[in-house]
Amino acid sequence: MMGIIFGRPYDNLYTEQYEIELLKVLDEEGLSYLPVITRMDFGHTCPTFTLPYGRLAEINCIGRTFSILESGVA
């Protein structure tokens, strides 16, 4: 199954409004069934972590965790 992770807005500005709008878009696009994590520290945030492209990752909805399952380098 797929899921979506979203970085948090820079300086945590308008975080709640941002999440409300994200949920509206997911609903409008018929994607409300997907696991979603918000407020992640990647992208244009500080602090930030790097997400490797094309690597297997897991959203554990029960444990409320996100894990990168493969090495970030090939």
For each residue, the residues with C-beta under 8 A, 3 or more apart:
1: 34 35
2: 34
3: 34 35 36 37 59
4: 26 31 34 35 36 37
5: 36 37 38 40 42 59 66
6: 22 36 37 38 39 40
7: 40 41 42 43 44 45
8: 12 15 18 38 39 40 41 45
9: 12 13 14 15 18
10: 13 44 45 46
11:
12: 8 9 15
13: 9 10
14: 9 17 18
15: 8 9 12 18 19 39
16: 19 20
17: 14 20 21
18: 8 9 14 15 21 22 38
19: 15 16 22 23 38
20: 16 17 23 24
21: 17 18 24 25
22: 6 18 19 25 26 36 38
23: 19 20 26 27 32
24: 20 21 27 28
25: 21 22 28 29
26: 4 22 23 29 31 32 34 36
27: 23 24 30 31 32
28: 24 25
29: 25 26
30: 27
31: 4 26 27 34
32: 23 26 27
33:
34: 1 2 3 4 26 31
35: 1 3 4 59 61
36: 3 4 5 6 22 26
37: 3 4 5 6 40 59 66
38: 5 6 8 18 19 22
39: 6 8 15
40: 5 6 7 8 37 43 66
41: 7 8 45 47 48 49
42: 5 7 45 48 49 50 51
43: 7 40 48
44: 7 10 48
45: 7 8 10 41 42 48
46: 10
47: 41
48: 41 42 43 44 45
49: 41 42
50: 42 72
51: 42 57 68
52: 55 68 70 71 72 73
53:
54:
55: 52 68 69 70 71 72
56: 68 69 70
57: 51 66 67 68 69
58: 65 66 67 69
59: 3 5 35 37 65 66
60: 63 64 65 66 67
61: 35 64
62:
63: 60
64: 60 61
65: 58 59 60
66: 5 37 40 57 58 59 60
67: 57 58 60
68: 51 52 55 56 57 72
69: 55 56 57 58
70: 52 55 56
71: 52 55 74
72: 50 52 55 68
73: 52
74: 71
